Amino acid sequence: MSMGSPDDGRLRVAMVCDAGPEVGIGHVMRCLALGEELVARGVPVVVVADLDRVPWAAEQVRRRGIEIASPGPGDLADVLARIEPSSVVVDSYLLPASVYAELRERWPLLALTDGDPGDRVADLYLDQNLGAEASAWVLPEGARHLGGLDYAQQRRDIVRQRPSAPKAAADEHTPLRVLAFFGGTDAFGVSPRVVRLVVRTGIAVELTAIAATPELAEEIAGIVPAPGQAIHVIGPTDVLAELVSDADVVLSAAGTSAWELFCIGAAVGFVCVADNQRDAYVRMDEDRLAVGIATLAELDGDPEVAVARMRDLLGDVRLRERLRAACWATVDGRGPARVADALLALDRVRAI
Protein backbone atom coordinates (compact mmCIF):
# COMPACT_ATOMS: atom_id res chain seq x y z
CA MET A 1 0.00 0.00 0.00
CA SER A 2 1.41 3.41 -0.94
CA MET A 3 2.12 6.01 1.72
CA GLY A 4 -0.92 8.14 2.47
CA SER A 5 -3.49 5.48 1.57
CA PRO A 6 -6.30 4.83 4.01
CA ASP A 7 -5.26 2.56 6.86
CA ASP A 8 -8.11 0.17 6.02
CA GLY A 9 -6.96 -0.19 2.41
CA ARG A 10 -10.19 1.19 0.97
CA LEU A 11 -10.41 3.75 -1.79
CA ARG A 12 -11.09 7.35 -0.81
CA VAL A 13 -10.62 10.35 -3.13
CA ALA A 14 -9.86 13.92 -2.05
CA MET A 15 -10.58 16.72 -4.53
CA VAL A 16 -8.79 20.04 -4.05
CA CYS A 17 -10.56 22.89 -5.86
CA ASP A 18 -10.28 26.66 -6.16
CA ALA A 19 -13.55 28.30 -5.07
CA GLY A 20 -14.95 31.61 -3.84
CA PRO A 21 -16.72 34.77 -4.98
CA GLU A 22 -13.58 36.03 -6.71
CA VAL A 23 -12.54 32.85 -8.54
CA GLY A 24 -16.01 31.36 -9.06
CA ILE A 25 -17.13 27.76 -8.64
CA GLY A 26 -16.29 26.28 -12.06
CA HIS A 27 -13.47 24.15 -10.64
CA VAL A 28 -15.82 22.66 -8.05
CA MET A 29 -18.61 21.99 -10.55
CA ARG A 30 -16.47 20.07 -13.00
CA CYS A 31 -14.96 18.02 -10.16
CA LEU A 32 -18.50 17.37 -8.95
CA ALA A 33 -19.21 15.35 -12.10
CA LEU A 34 -16.28 13.04 -11.37
CA GLY A 35 -17.24 12.95 -7.70
CA GLU A 36 -20.75 11.77 -8.56
CA GLU A 37 -19.35 8.96 -10.67
CA LEU A 38 -17.01 7.83 -7.90
CA VAL A 39 -19.73 7.94 -5.24
CA ALA A 40 -21.98 5.84 -7.51
CA ARG A 41 -19.20 3.25 -7.55
CA GLY A 42 -19.02 3.21 -3.76
CA VAL A 43 -15.90 5.37 -3.46
CA PRO A 44 -16.10 8.07 -0.73
CA VAL A 45 -15.17 11.57 -1.91
CA VAL A 46 -14.13 14.67 0.05
CA VAL A 47 -13.98 18.10 -1.60
CA VAL A 48 -11.30 20.35 -0.10
CA ALA A 49 -12.39 23.89 -0.94
CA ASP A 50 -13.34 27.20 0.64
CA LEU A 51 -17.10 27.04 0.12
CA ASP A 52 -18.24 29.09 3.12
CA ARG A 53 -18.83 32.15 0.95
CA VAL A 54 -20.57 30.25 -1.86
CA PRO A 55 -23.28 28.35 0.04
CA TRP A 56 -25.19 27.34 -3.10
CA ALA A 57 -22.13 25.44 -4.33
CA ALA A 58 -21.64 23.86 -0.90
CA GLU A 59 -25.21 22.58 -0.99
CA GLN A 60 -24.65 21.10 -4.46
CA VAL A 61 -21.67 19.16 -3.10
CA ARG A 62 -23.38 17.88 0.04
CA ARG A 63 -26.60 16.80 -1.65
CA ARG A 64 -24.56 14.38 -3.76
CA GLY A 65 -23.20 12.60 -0.72
CA ILE A 66 -19.80 14.28 -0.89
CA GLU A 67 -18.13 15.65 2.22
CA ILE A 68 -16.51 19.10 2.42
CA ALA A 69 -13.26 19.91 4.20
CA SER A 70 -11.90 23.44 4.54
CA PRO A 71 -8.33 23.94 3.28
CA GLY A 72 -7.77 26.37 6.16
CA PRO A 73 -4.72 28.59 6.51
CA GLY A 74 -2.27 25.74 7.17
CA ASP A 75 -0.42 23.21 5.05
CA LEU A 76 -2.60 21.51 2.42
CA ALA A 77 -0.74 18.21 2.76
CA ASP A 78 -1.58 18.14 6.47
CA VAL A 79 -5.27 18.67 5.67
CA LEU A 80 -5.17 15.81 3.18
CA ALA A 81 -3.29 13.53 5.57
CA ARG A 82 -6.18 13.81 8.02
CA ILE A 83 -8.57 12.73 5.27
CA GLU A 84 -6.36 9.72 4.45
CA PRO A 85 -7.12 9.58 0.72
CA SER A 86 -6.05 6.79 -1.59
CA SER A 87 -5.65 9.41 -4.35
CA VAL A 88 -5.92 13.17 -4.81
CA VAL A 89 -7.49 15.28 -7.57
CA VAL A 90 -6.39 18.91 -7.95
CA ASP A 91 -8.29 21.51 -9.99
CA SER A 92 -6.56 24.81 -9.34
CA TYR A 93 -5.05 27.82 -11.05
CA LEU A 94 -3.73 29.12 -7.72
CA LEU A 95 -1.63 26.34 -6.20
CA PRO A 96 2.10 26.57 -7.00
CA ALA A 97 3.98 23.76 -8.73
CA SER A 98 5.77 22.93 -5.50
CA VAL A 99 2.48 21.82 -3.94
CA TYR A 100 1.79 19.45 -6.83
CA ALA A 101 5.23 17.92 -6.34
CA GLU A 102 4.66 17.49 -2.62
CA LEU A 103 1.26 15.88 -3.09
CA ARG A 104 2.52 13.51 -5.80
CA GLU A 105 5.21 12.26 -3.45
CA ARG A 106 2.52 11.09 -1.05
CA TRP A 107 -0.50 10.15 -3.15
CA PRO A 108 -1.44 9.22 -6.72
CA LEU A 109 -2.34 12.57 -8.28
CA LEU A 110 -4.79 13.62 -11.00
CA ALA A 111 -4.38 17.22 -12.15
CA LEU A 112 -7.06 19.03 -14.15
CA THR A 113 -5.49 21.51 -16.55
CA ASP A 114 -6.51 23.89 -19.28
CA GLY A 115 -3.60 23.62 -21.67
CA ASP A 116 0.06 22.98 -20.93
CA PRO A 117 0.51 21.89 -17.29
CA GLY A 118 3.99 23.39 -17.28
CA ASP A 119 5.96 22.29 -14.25
CA ARG A 120 2.92 20.98 -12.35
CA VAL A 121 3.70 17.28 -11.93
CA ALA A 122 1.04 14.56 -11.68
CA ASP A 123 0.46 10.91 -12.51
CA LEU A 124 -2.63 11.62 -14.57
CA TYR A 125 -3.65 14.80 -16.39
CA LEU A 126 -7.12 15.75 -17.53
CA ASP A 127 -7.57 18.52 -20.11
CA GLN A 128 -11.20 18.36 -21.18
CA ASN A 129 -10.94 21.17 -23.70
CA LEU A 130 -11.70 21.22 -27.39
CA GLY A 131 -8.72 19.87 -29.36
CA ALA A 132 -6.76 18.82 -26.26
CA GLU A 133 -6.54 15.25 -27.55
CA ALA A 134 -3.90 16.49 -30.00
CA SER A 135 -1.74 18.13 -27.34
CA ALA A 136 1.90 17.08 -27.16
CA TRP A 137 2.91 18.38 -23.75
CA VAL A 138 6.08 17.07 -22.11
CA LEU A 139 4.83 15.04 -19.13
CA PRO A 140 6.64 13.39 -16.22
CA GLU A 141 7.85 9.86 -16.87
CA GLY A 142 5.01 7.38 -16.53
CA ALA A 143 2.29 10.05 -16.54
CA ARG A 144 -0.81 9.75 -18.72
CA HIS A 145 -2.77 12.49 -20.48
CA LEU A 146 -6.56 12.39 -20.95
CA GLY A 147 -7.37 15.06 -23.50
CA GLY A 148 -10.36 16.29 -25.47
CA LEU A 149 -14.11 16.25 -25.20
CA ASP A 150 -14.34 12.47 -24.79
CA TYR A 151 -13.27 13.25 -21.22
CA ALA A 152 -15.48 16.30 -20.69
CA GLN A 153 -17.11 16.29 -17.26
CA GLN A 154 -20.90 16.56 -17.04
CA ARG A 155 -22.96 16.18 -13.92
CA ARG A 156 -25.68 13.55 -13.93
CA ASP A 157 -28.51 16.08 -13.95
CA ILE A 158 -27.04 17.37 -17.22
CA VAL A 159 -26.75 13.93 -18.80
CA ARG A 160 -30.35 13.13 -17.84
CA GLN A 161 -31.44 16.08 -20.00
CA ARG A 162 -29.50 14.90 -23.05
CA PRO A 163 -32.07 14.24 -25.79
CA SER A 164 -32.01 11.19 -28.06
CA ALA A 165 -31.56 13.61 -30.96
CA PRO A 166 -30.85 17.36 -31.13
CA LYS A 167 -33.79 19.77 -31.06
CA ALA A 168 -35.08 20.68 -34.52
CA ALA A 169 -36.29 24.04 -35.74
CA ALA A 170 -39.89 22.83 -35.51
CA ASP A 171 -39.43 22.26 -31.76
CA GLU A 172 -38.63 25.90 -30.96
CA HIS A 173 -40.99 28.12 -29.00
CA THR A 174 -42.75 31.29 -30.08
CA PRO A 175 -41.50 33.70 -28.94
CA LEU A 176 -37.99 32.31 -28.69
CA ARG A 177 -37.00 31.17 -25.18
CA VAL A 178 -33.56 32.43 -24.16
CA LEU A 179 -31.64 31.51 -21.01
CA ALA A 180 -28.72 33.62 -19.77
CA PHE A 181 -26.41 32.56 -16.94
CA PHE A 182 -22.80 33.36 -16.10
CA GLY A 183 -21.71 31.04 -13.34
CA GLY A 184 -22.35 30.78 -9.65
CA THR A 185 -20.76 34.15 -8.86
CA ASP A 186 -20.71 36.16 -12.15
CA ALA A 187 -17.69 37.95 -10.76
CA PHE A 188 -17.49 40.35 -13.73
CA GLY A 189 -21.17 41.32 -13.72
CA VAL A 190 -21.74 40.09 -17.27
CA SER A 191 -25.40 39.11 -17.01
CA PRO A 192 -26.91 42.64 -17.07
CA ARG A 193 -24.73 43.63 -20.02
CA VAL A 194 -25.81 40.58 -22.00
CA VAL A 195 -29.48 41.22 -21.20
CA ARG A 196 -29.02 44.73 -22.63
CA LEU A 197 -27.54 43.22 -25.81
CA VAL A 198 -30.63 41.06 -26.23
CA VAL A 199 -32.90 44.07 -25.73
CA ARG A 200 -30.99 46.05 -28.33
CA THR A 201 -31.58 43.37 -30.99
CA GLY A 202 -35.30 44.15 -30.84
CA ILE A 203 -36.11 40.49 -31.52
CA ALA A 204 -39.13 39.06 -29.70
CA VAL A 205 -37.89 36.70 -26.98
CA GLU A 206 -38.82 35.42 -23.56
CA LEU A 207 -35.57 35.82 -21.66
CA THR A 208 -34.79 34.17 -18.32
CA ALA A 209 -31.68 35.59 -16.65
CA ILE A 210 -30.08 33.83 -13.68
CA ALA A 211 -28.62 36.47 -11.37
CA ALA A 212 -25.81 35.25 -9.12
CA THR A 213 -26.34 38.02 -6.54
CA PRO A 214 -29.21 40.22 -5.35
CA GLU A 215 -27.39 43.26 -6.72
CA LEU A 216 -27.23 41.77 -10.22
CA ALA A 217 -30.88 40.73 -9.95
CA GLU A 218 -31.86 44.30 -9.09
CA GLU A 219 -29.88 45.69 -12.03
CA ILE A 220 -31.46 43.23 -14.50
CA ALA A 221 -34.94 43.94 -13.14
CA GLY A 222 -34.44 47.59 -14.01
CA ILE A 223 -33.77 46.89 -17.69
CA VAL A 224 -36.73 47.78 -19.92
CA PRO A 225 -37.42 45.15 -22.60
CA ALA A 226 -38.10 46.01 -26.21
CA PRO A 227 -41.63 45.52 -27.61
CA GLY A 228 -42.47 41.83 -27.81
CA GLN A 229 -39.83 40.90 -25.25
CA ALA A 230 -40.22 39.63 -21.67
CA ILE A 231 -37.45 39.44 -19.06
CA HIS A 232 -37.62 37.15 -16.03
CA VAL A 233 -34.96 37.23 -13.31
CA ILE A 234 -34.29 34.28 -11.00
CA GLY A 235 -31.55 33.41 -8.54
CA PRO A 236 -29.18 30.39 -8.56
CA THR A 237 -31.27 27.31 -9.17
CA ASP A 238 -31.18 23.54 -8.82
CA VAL A 239 -33.04 23.09 -12.12
CA LEU A 240 -30.47 24.68 -14.43
CA ALA A 241 -30.25 21.56 -16.60
CA GLU A 242 -34.00 21.58 -17.15
CA LEU A 243 -33.93 25.28 -18.07
CA VAL A 244 -31.12 24.66 -20.57
CA SER A 245 -33.04 21.77 -22.11
CA ASP A 246 -36.18 23.89 -22.50
CA ALA A 247 -34.41 26.96 -23.92
CA ASP A 248 -34.04 27.63 -27.64
CA VAL A 249 -30.90 29.71 -27.08
CA VAL A 250 -28.46 29.74 -24.15
CA LEU A 251 -26.12 32.65 -23.39
CA SER A 252 -23.20 31.81 -21.11
CA ALA A 253 -19.53 32.27 -20.33
CA ALA A 254 -17.06 30.23 -22.37
CA GLY A 255 -15.90 28.29 -19.31
CA THR A 256 -16.34 24.83 -17.86
CA SER A 257 -20.11 24.83 -18.39
CA ALA A 258 -19.62 24.90 -22.18
CA TRP A 259 -19.29 21.14 -22.44
CA GLU A 260 -22.43 20.57 -20.37
CA LEU A 261 -24.33 22.79 -22.79
CA PHE A 262 -22.90 20.84 -25.70
CA CYS A 263 -23.95 17.54 -24.09
CA ILE A 264 -27.57 18.72 -23.98
CA GLY A 265 -27.32 20.03 -27.54
CA ALA A 266 -27.94 23.72 -26.86
CA ALA A 267 -27.63 26.55 -29.37
CA VAL A 268 -25.16 28.73 -27.50
CA GLY A 269 -23.82 32.25 -27.64
CA PHE A 270 -20.67 32.60 -25.54
CA VAL A 271 -19.03 35.55 -23.84
CA CYS A 272 -15.32 35.21 -23.07
CA VAL A 273 -14.97 36.50 -19.50
CA ALA A 274 -11.39 35.37 -18.70
CA ASP A 275 -8.09 34.99 -20.51
CA ASN A 276 -8.03 31.24 -19.94
CA GLN A 277 -11.29 30.95 -21.91
CA ARG A 278 -10.01 32.73 -25.00
CA ASP A 279 -8.62 29.72 -26.91
CA ALA A 280 -11.81 27.70 -26.46
CA TYR A 281 -13.96 30.75 -27.25
CA VAL A 282 -12.18 31.33 -30.57
CA ARG A 283 -12.06 27.65 -31.46
CA MET A 284 -15.78 27.05 -30.78
CA ASP A 285 -16.69 30.01 -32.99
CA GLU A 286 -14.32 28.98 -35.78
CA ASP A 287 -15.52 25.36 -35.70
CA ARG A 288 -19.15 26.57 -35.85
CA LEU A 289 -20.07 24.91 -32.58
CA ALA A 290 -21.27 28.16 -31.03
CA VAL A 291 -21.49 31.89 -31.69
CA GLY A 292 -18.84 34.03 -30.05
CA ILE A 293 -20.85 37.04 -28.89
CA ALA A 294 -18.07 39.12 -27.34
CA THR A 295 -15.10 39.29 -25.03
CA LEU A 296 -15.25 41.49 -21.94
CA ALA A 297 -13.13 44.07 -23.74
CA GLU A 298 -15.57 44.13 -26.66
CA LEU A 299 -18.52 44.54 -24.32
CA ASP A 300 -16.79 47.49 -22.68
CA GLY A 301 -15.48 48.97 -25.93
CA ASP A 302 -17.70 48.61 -28.99
CA PRO A 303 -20.87 46.66 -28.14
CA GLU A 304 -22.33 47.21 -31.62
CA VAL A 305 -20.42 44.19 -32.94
CA ALA A 306 -21.77 42.11 -30.06
CA VAL A 307 -25.31 43.30 -30.81
CA ALA A 308 -24.92 42.20 -34.43
CA ARG A 309 -23.67 38.76 -33.42
CA MET A 310 -26.52 38.41 -30.95
CA ARG A 311 -28.99 39.40 -33.64
CA ASP A 312 -27.57 36.73 -35.97
CA LEU A 313 -28.02 34.04 -33.30
CA LEU A 314 -31.52 35.06 -32.28
CA GLY A 315 -32.71 35.73 -35.82
CA ASP A 316 -31.47 32.68 -37.75
CA VAL A 317 -33.36 29.47 -37.01
CA ARG A 318 -31.23 27.37 -39.38
CA LEU A 319 -28.05 28.56 -37.69
CA ARG A 320 -29.43 27.45 -34.34
CA GLU A 321 -30.41 24.07 -35.75
CA ARG A 322 -26.89 23.52 -37.11
CA LEU A 323 -25.32 24.54 -33.81
CA ARG A 324 -27.48 22.10 -31.84
CA ALA A 325 -26.63 19.19 -34.12
CA ALA A 326 -22.90 19.91 -34.03
CA CYS A 327 -22.75 20.31 -30.25
CA TRP A 328 -24.86 17.26 -29.52
CA ALA A 329 -22.53 15.09 -31.62
CA THR A 330 -19.40 16.46 -29.93
CA VAL A 331 -20.01 15.57 -26.25
CA ASP A 332 -21.62 12.23 -25.36
CA GLY A 333 -21.91 12.51 -21.56
CA ARG A 334 -19.61 9.56 -20.77
CA GLY A 335 -16.57 11.59 -19.77
CA PRO A 336 -16.89 11.10 -15.98
CA ALA A 337 -16.95 7.32 -16.36
CA ARG A 338 -13.83 7.35 -18.56
CA VAL A 339 -11.91 9.52 -16.10
CA ALA A 340 -13.07 7.47 -13.11
CA ASP A 341 -11.80 4.32 -14.81
CA ALA A 342 -8.38 5.91 -15.30
CA LEU A 343 -8.20 7.29 -11.75
CA LEU A 344 -9.15 4.03 -10.08
CA ALA A 345 -6.67 2.15 -12.27
CA LEU A 346 -4.02 4.61 -11.06
CA ASP A 347 -4.97 3.84 -7.46
CA ARG A 348 -4.46 0.15 -8.10
CA VAL A 349 -1.07 0.64 -9.77
CA ARG A 350 0.31 2.90 -7.03
CA ALA A 351 -0.92 0.53 -4.31
CA ILE A 352 1.21 -2.36 -5.61
C-alpha positions as CSV (number, residue, x, y, z in Angstrom):
1,M,0.0,0.0,0.0
2,S,1.4,3.4,-0.9
3,M,2.1,6.0,1.7
4,G,-0.9,8.1,2.5
5,S,-3.5,5.5,1.6
6,P,-6.3,4.8,4.0
7,D,-5.3,2.6,6.9
8,D,-8.1,0.2,6.0
9,G,-7.0,-0.2,2.4
10,R,-10.2,1.2,1.0
11,L,-10.4,3.7,-1.8
12,R,-11.1,7.3,-0.8
13,V,-10.6,10.4,-3.1
14,A,-9.9,13.9,-2.0
15,M,-10.6,16.7,-4.5
16,V,-8.8,20.0,-4.0
17,C,-10.6,22.9,-5.9
18,D,-10.3,26.7,-6.2
19,A,-13.5,28.3,-5.1
20,G,-14.9,31.6,-3.8
21,P,-16.7,34.8,-5.0
22,E,-13.6,36.0,-6.7
23,V,-12.5,32.8,-8.5
24,G,-16.0,31.4,-9.1
25,I,-17.1,27.8,-8.6
26,G,-16.3,26.3,-12.1
27,H,-13.5,24.2,-10.6
28,V,-15.8,22.7,-8.1
29,M,-18.6,22.0,-10.5
30,R,-16.5,20.1,-13.0
31,C,-15.0,18.0,-10.2
32,L,-18.5,17.4,-8.9
33,A,-19.2,15.4,-12.1
34,L,-16.3,13.0,-11.4
35,G,-17.2,13.0,-7.7
36,E,-20.7,11.8,-8.6
37,E,-19.4,9.0,-10.7
38,L,-17.0,7.8,-7.9
39,V,-19.7,7.9,-5.2
40,A,-22.0,5.8,-7.5
41,R,-19.2,3.3,-7.6
42,G,-19.0,3.2,-3.8
43,V,-15.9,5.4,-3.5
44,P,-16.1,8.1,-0.7
45,V,-15.2,11.6,-1.9
46,V,-14.1,14.7,0.1
47,V,-14.0,18.1,-1.6
48,V,-11.3,20.3,-0.1
49,A,-12.4,23.9,-0.9
50,D,-13.3,27.2,0.6
51,L,-17.1,27.0,0.1
52,D,-18.2,29.1,3.1
53,R,-18.8,32.2,1.0
54,V,-20.6,30.2,-1.9
55,P,-23.3,28.3,0.0
56,W,-25.2,27.3,-3.1
57,A,-22.1,25.4,-4.3
58,A,-21.6,23.9,-0.9
59,E,-25.2,22.6,-1.0
60,Q,-24.6,21.1,-4.5
61,V,-21.7,19.2,-3.1
62,R,-23.4,17.9,0.0
63,R,-26.6,16.8,-1.6
64,R,-24.6,14.4,-3.8
65,G,-23.2,12.6,-0.7
66,I,-19.8,14.3,-0.9
67,E,-18.1,15.6,2.2
68,I,-16.5,19.1,2.4
69,A,-13.3,19.9,4.2
70,S,-11.9,23.4,4.5
71,P,-8.3,23.9,3.3
72,G,-7.8,26.4,6.2
73,P,-4.7,28.6,6.5
74,G,-2.3,25.7,7.2
75,D,-0.4,23.2,5.0
76,L,-2.6,21.5,2.4
77,A,-0.7,18.2,2.8
78,D,-1.6,18.1,6.5
79,V,-5.3,18.7,5.7
80,L,-5.2,15.8,3.2
81,A,-3.3,13.5,5.6
82,R,-6.2,13.8,8.0
83,I,-8.6,12.7,5.3
84,E,-6.4,9.7,4.4
85,P,-7.1,9.6,0.7
86,S,-6.1,6.8,-1.6
87,S,-5.7,9.4,-4.3
88,V,-5.9,13.2,-4.8
89,V,-7.5,15.3,-7.6
90,V,-6.4,18.9,-8.0
91,D,-8.3,21.5,-10.0
92,S,-6.6,24.8,-9.3
93,Y,-5.0,27.8,-11.0
94,L,-3.7,29.1,-7.7
95,L,-1.6,26.3,-6.2
96,P,2.1,26.6,-7.0
97,A,4.0,23.8,-8.7
98,S,5.8,22.9,-5.5
99,V,2.5,21.8,-3.9
100,Y,1.8,19.5,-6.8
101,A,5.2,17.9,-6.3
102,E,4.7,17.5,-2.6
103,L,1.3,15.9,-3.1
104,R,2.5,13.5,-5.8
105,E,5.2,12.3,-3.5
106,R,2.5,11.1,-1.0
107,W,-0.5,10.1,-3.1
108,P,-1.4,9.2,-6.7
109,L,-2.3,12.6,-8.3
110,L,-4.8,13.6,-11.0
111,A,-4.4,17.2,-12.2
112,L,-7.1,19.0,-14.1
113,T,-5.5,21.5,-16.5
114,D,-6.5,23.9,-19.3
115,G,-3.6,23.6,-21.7
116,D,0.1,23.0,-20.9
117,P,0.5,21.9,-17.3
118,G,4.0,23.4,-17.3
119,D,6.0,22.3,-14.3
120,R,2.9,21.0,-12.3
121,V,3.7,17.3,-11.9
122,A,1.0,14.6,-11.7
123,D,0.5,10.9,-12.5
124,L,-2.6,11.6,-14.6
125,Y,-3.6,14.8,-16.4
126,L,-7.1,15.8,-17.5
127,D,-7.6,18.5,-20.1
128,Q,-11.2,18.4,-21.2
129,N,-10.9,21.2,-23.7
130,L,-11.7,21.2,-27.4
131,G,-8.7,19.9,-29.4
132,A,-6.8,18.8,-26.3
133,E,-6.5,15.2,-27.6
134,A,-3.9,16.5,-30.0
135,S,-1.7,18.1,-27.3
136,A,1.9,17.1,-27.2
137,W,2.9,18.4,-23.7
138,V,6.1,17.1,-22.1
139,L,4.8,15.0,-19.1
140,P,6.6,13.4,-16.2
141,E,7.9,9.9,-16.9
142,G,5.0,7.4,-16.5
143,A,2.3,10.0,-16.5
144,R,-0.8,9.7,-18.7
145,H,-2.8,12.5,-20.5
146,L,-6.6,12.4,-21.0
147,G,-7.4,15.1,-23.5
148,G,-10.4,16.3,-25.5
149,L,-14.1,16.3,-25.2
150,D,-14.3,12.5,-24.8
151,Y,-13.3,13.2,-21.2
152,A,-15.5,16.3,-20.7
153,Q,-17.1,16.3,-17.3
154,Q,-20.9,16.6,-17.0
155,R,-23.0,16.2,-13.9
156,R,-25.7,13.6,-13.9
157,D,-28.5,16.1,-13.9
158,I,-27.0,17.4,-17.2
159,V,-26.8,13.9,-18.8
160,R,-30.3,13.1,-17.8
161,Q,-31.4,16.1,-20.0
162,R,-29.5,14.9,-23.0
163,P,-32.1,14.2,-25.8
164,S,-32.0,11.2,-28.1
165,A,-31.6,13.6,-31.0
166,P,-30.9,17.4,-31.1
167,K,-33.8,19.8,-31.1
168,A,-35.1,20.7,-34.5
169,A,-36.3,24.0,-35.7
170,A,-39.9,22.8,-35.5
171,D,-39.4,22.3,-31.8
172,E,-38.6,25.9,-31.0
173,H,-41.0,28.1,-29.0
174,T,-42.8,31.3,-30.1
175,P,-41.5,33.7,-28.9
176,L,-38.0,32.3,-28.7
177,R,-37.0,31.2,-25.2
178,V,-33.6,32.4,-24.2
179,L,-31.6,31.5,-21.0
180,A,-28.7,33.6,-19.8
181,F,-26.4,32.6,-16.9
182,F,-22.8,33.4,-16.1
183,G,-21.7,31.0,-13.3
184,G,-22.3,30.8,-9.7
185,T,-20.8,34.1,-8.9
186,D,-20.7,36.2,-12.1
187,A,-17.7,37.9,-10.8
188,F,-17.5,40.4,-13.7
189,G,-21.2,41.3,-13.7
190,V,-21.7,40.1,-17.3
191,S,-25.4,39.1,-17.0
192,P,-26.9,42.6,-17.1
193,R,-24.7,43.6,-20.0
194,V,-25.8,40.6,-22.0
195,V,-29.5,41.2,-21.2
196,R,-29.0,44.7,-22.6
197,L,-27.5,43.2,-25.8
198,V,-30.6,41.1,-26.2
199,V,-32.9,44.1,-25.7
200,R,-31.0,46.0,-28.3
201,T,-31.6,43.4,-31.0
202,G,-35.3,44.2,-30.8
203,I,-36.1,40.5,-31.5
204,A,-39.1,39.1,-29.7
205,V,-37.9,36.7,-27.0
206,E,-38.8,35.4,-23.6
207,L,-35.6,35.8,-21.7
208,T,-34.8,34.2,-18.3
209,A,-31.7,35.6,-16.7
210,I,-30.1,33.8,-13.7
211,A,-28.6,36.5,-11.4
212,A,-25.8,35.3,-9.1
213,T,-26.3,38.0,-6.5
214,P,-29.2,40.2,-5.3
215,E,-27.4,43.3,-6.7
216,L,-27.2,41.8,-10.2
217,A,-30.9,40.7,-9.9
218,E,-31.9,44.3,-9.1
219,E,-29.9,45.7,-12.0
220,I,-31.5,43.2,-14.5
221,A,-34.9,43.9,-13.1
222,G,-34.4,47.6,-14.0
223,I,-33.8,46.9,-17.7
224,V,-36.7,47.8,-19.9
225,P,-37.4,45.1,-22.6
226,A,-38.1,46.0,-26.2
227,P,-41.6,45.5,-27.6
228,G,-42.5,41.8,-27.8
229,Q,-39.8,40.9,-25.2
230,A,-40.2,39.6,-21.7
231,I,-37.4,39.4,-19.1
232,H,-37.6,37.1,-16.0
233,V,-35.0,37.2,-13.3
234,I,-34.3,34.3,-11.0
235,G,-31.5,33.4,-8.5
236,P,-29.2,30.4,-8.6
237,T,-31.3,27.3,-9.2
238,D,-31.2,23.5,-8.8
239,V,-33.0,23.1,-12.1
240,L,-30.5,24.7,-14.4
241,A,-30.2,21.6,-16.6
242,E,-34.0,21.6,-17.1
243,L,-33.9,25.3,-18.1
244,V,-31.1,24.7,-20.6
245,S,-33.0,21.8,-22.1
246,D,-36.2,23.9,-22.5
247,A,-34.4,27.0,-23.9
248,D,-34.0,27.6,-27.6
249,V,-30.9,29.7,-27.1
250,V,-28.5,29.7,-24.1
251,L,-26.1,32.6,-23.4
252,S,-23.2,31.8,-21.1
253,A,-19.5,32.3,-20.3
254,A,-17.1,30.2,-22.4
255,G,-15.9,28.3,-19.3
256,T,-16.3,24.8,-17.9
257,S,-20.1,24.8,-18.4
258,A,-19.6,24.9,-22.2
259,W,-19.3,21.1,-22.4
260,E,-22.4,20.6,-20.4
261,L,-24.3,22.8,-22.8
262,F,-22.9,20.8,-25.7
263,C,-23.9,17.5,-24.1
264,I,-27.6,18.7,-24.0
265,G,-27.3,20.0,-27.5
266,A,-27.9,23.7,-26.9
267,A,-27.6,26.5,-29.4
268,V,-25.2,28.7,-27.5
269,G,-23.8,32.3,-27.6
270,F,-20.7,32.6,-25.5
271,V,-19.0,35.5,-23.8
272,C,-15.3,35.2,-23.1
273,V,-15.0,36.5,-19.5
274,A,-11.4,35.4,-18.7
275,D,-8.1,35.0,-20.5
276,N,-8.0,31.2,-19.9
277,Q,-11.3,30.9,-21.9
278,R,-10.0,32.7,-25.0
279,D,-8.6,29.7,-26.9
280,A,-11.8,27.7,-26.5
281,Y,-14.0,30.7,-27.2
282,V,-12.2,31.3,-30.6
283,R,-12.1,27.6,-31.5
284,M,-15.8,27.1,-30.8
285,D,-16.7,30.0,-33.0
286,E,-14.3,29.0,-35.8
287,D,-15.5,25.4,-35.7
288,R,-19.2,26.6,-35.9
289,L,-20.1,24.9,-32.6
290,A,-21.3,28.2,-31.0
291,V,-21.5,31.9,-31.7
292,G,-18.8,34.0,-30.0
293,I,-20.9,37.0,-28.9
294,A,-18.1,39.1,-27.3
295,T,-15.1,39.3,-25.0
296,L,-15.3,41.5,-21.9
297,A,-13.1,44.1,-23.7
298,E,-15.6,44.1,-26.7
299,L,-18.5,44.5,-24.3
300,D,-16.8,47.5,-22.7
301,G,-15.5,49.0,-25.9
302,D,-17.7,48.6,-29.0
303,P,-20.9,46.7,-28.1
304,E,-22.3,47.2,-31.6
305,V,-20.4,44.2,-32.9
306,A,-21.8,42.1,-30.1
307,V,-25.3,43.3,-30.8
308,A,-24.9,42.2,-34.4
309,R,-23.7,38.8,-33.4
310,M,-26.5,38.4,-30.9
311,R,-29.0,39.4,-33.6
312,D,-27.6,36.7,-36.0
313,L,-28.0,34.0,-33.3
314,L,-31.5,35.1,-32.3
315,G,-32.7,35.7,-35.8
316,D,-31.5,32.7,-37.8
317,V,-33.4,29.5,-37.0
318,R,-31.2,27.4,-39.4
319,L,-28.1,28.6,-37.7
320,R,-29.4,27.5,-34.3
321,E,-30.4,24.1,-35.8
322,R,-26.9,23.5,-37.1
323,L,-25.3,24.5,-33.8
324,R,-27.5,22.1,-31.8
325,A,-26.6,19.2,-34.1
326,A,-22.9,19.9,-34.0
327,C,-22.7,20.3,-30.2
328,W,-24.9,17.3,-29.5
329,A,-22.5,15.1,-31.6
330,T,-19.4,16.5,-29.9
331,V,-20.0,15.6,-26.2
332,D,-21.6,12.2,-25.4
333,G,-21.9,12.5,-21.6
334,R,-19.6,9.6,-20.8
335,G,-16.6,11.6,-19.8
336,P,-16.9,11.1,-16.0
337,A,-16.9,7.3,-16.4
338,R,-13.8,7.3,-18.6
339,V,-11.9,9.5,-16.1
340,A,-13.1,7.5,-13.1
341,D,-11.8,4.3,-14.8
342,A,-8.4,5.9,-15.3
343,L,-8.2,7.3,-11.8
344,L,-9.2,4.0,-10.1
345,A,-6.7,2.2,-12.3
346,L,-4.0,4.6,-11.1
347,D,-5.0,3.8,-7.5
348,R,-4.5,0.2,-8.1
349,V,-1.1,0.6,-9.8
350,R,0.3,2.9,-7.0
351,A,-0.9,0.5,-4.3
352,I,1.2,-2.4,-5.6
